[in-house]
């Protein structure tokens, strides 16, 4: 396989700067939707490396972030993978084949547990969502 | 050569979290001493990866940082290389052989320029130090 960047480089970068997050949204006051997001946020001047990381992993969109309420903050850019299909078929296989080495591997393990629940449709309904919140809290 | 971590992993990690700094100290109000420091600072819970990075590069000491004035901040740990010999013989050769890929490569290029001046003893005296301050400012 021909990668834009060495996969180990991407693993090192993500161990430092990446984020595997489990979000639970509320709808009309009820816990309703579980989403997985993989993201890396950097200063905008480093956008090129995000493009190369997206190419290497094989997915992800890049967004520009401007903080209107914080005019002194530099504009940022964010590589974000929010599609469950991409997370399931690209992100998780990539970091399973090339494992994280720092404490972020624990965050990734929780992320994978929740991905499995979503695949098995065990992410809907109050009890399932409470279980996911429990996983998210574990160290 | 047998590395603790894949060198490309270290490059990715450092592109995100590392810092190649050029410091100029004042003594009795005069610019007097130029120092190069390579460092990575993380939360203390990630100390193990710093130890592995130090082993891979072949130098560096790890320090614990406690922010007494900021009791809510988590304790941090820092891998620091401040010895010019280690910078010259370990850090610079490592990142020359395994090049940085993100914008940190510009910071590293300035760091290397100053290292050359130090080797040639062109880092002492007001004019030389002003030249180093000029290099430090360049983008």
HADDOCK unambig.tbl for C-alpha pairs under 7 A between the chains (distance, minus, plus):
assign (segid A and resid 6 and name CA) (segid B and resid 8 and name CA) 6.80 0.50 0.50
assign (segid A and resid 8 and name CA) (segid B and resid 6 and name CA) 6.80 0.50 0.50
assign (segid A and resid 8 and name CA) (segid B and resid 8 and name CA) 5.41 0.50 0.50
assign (segid A and resid 8 and name CA) (segid B and resid 9 and name CA) 4.59 0.50 0.50
assign (segid A and resid 9 and name CA) (segid B and resid 8 and name CA) 4.59 0.50 0.50
assign (segid A and resid 9 and name CA) (segid B and resid 9 and name CA) 4.39 0.50 0.50
assign (segid A and resid 9 and name CA) (segid B and resid 11 and name CA) 6.16 0.50 0.50
assign (segid A and resid 9 and name CA) (segid B and resid 12 and name CA) 4.27 0.50 0.50
assign (segid A and resid 10 and name CA) (segid B and resid 12 and name CA) 5.96 0.50 0.50
assign (segid A and resid 11 and name CA) (segid B and resid 9 and name CA) 6.15 0.50 0.50
assign (segid A and resid 12 and name CA) (segid B and resid 9 and name CA) 4.26 0.50 0.50
assign (segid A and resid 12 and name CA) (segid B and resid 10 and name CA) 5.95 0.50 0.50
assign (segid A and resid 12 and name CA) (segid B and resid 12 and name CA) 4.40 0.50 0.50
assign (segid A and resid 12 and name CA) (segid B and resid 13 and name CA) 4.16 0.50 0.50
assign (segid A and resid 13 and name CA) (segid B and resid 12 and name CA) 4.17 0.50 0.50
assign (segid A and resid 13 and name CA) (segid B and resid 13 and name CA) 4.43 0.50 0.50
assign (segid A and resid 13 and name CA) (segid B and resid 15 and name CA) 6.72 0.50 0.50
assign (segid A and resid 13 and name CA) (segid B and resid 16 and name CA) 5.57 0.50 0.50
assign (segid A and resid 15 and name CA) (segid B and resid 13 and name CA) 6.72 0.50 0.50
assign (segid A and resid 16 and name CA) (segid B and resid 13 and name CA) 5.57 0.50 0.50
assign (segid A and resid 16 and name CA) (segid B and resid 16 and name CA) 5.97 0.50 0.50
assign (segid A and resid 16 and name CA) (segid B and resid 17 and name CA) 6.01 0.50 0.50
assign (segid A and resid 17 and name CA) (segid B and resid 16 and name CA) 6.02 0.50 0.50
assign (segid A and resid 46 and name CA) (segid B and resid 102 and name CA) 6.41 0.50 0.50
assign (segid A and resid 46 and name CA) (segid B and resid 103 and name CA) 5.93 0.50 0.50
assign (segid A and resid 49 and name CA) (segid B and resid 102 and name CA) 5.54 0.50 0.50
assign (segid A and resid 102 and name CA) (segid B and resid 46 and name CA) 6.41 0.50 0.50
assign (segid A and resid 102 and name CA) (segid B and resid 49 and name CA) 5.54 0.50 0.50
assign (segid A and resid 103 and name CA) (segid B and resid 46 and name CA) 5.91 0.50 0.50
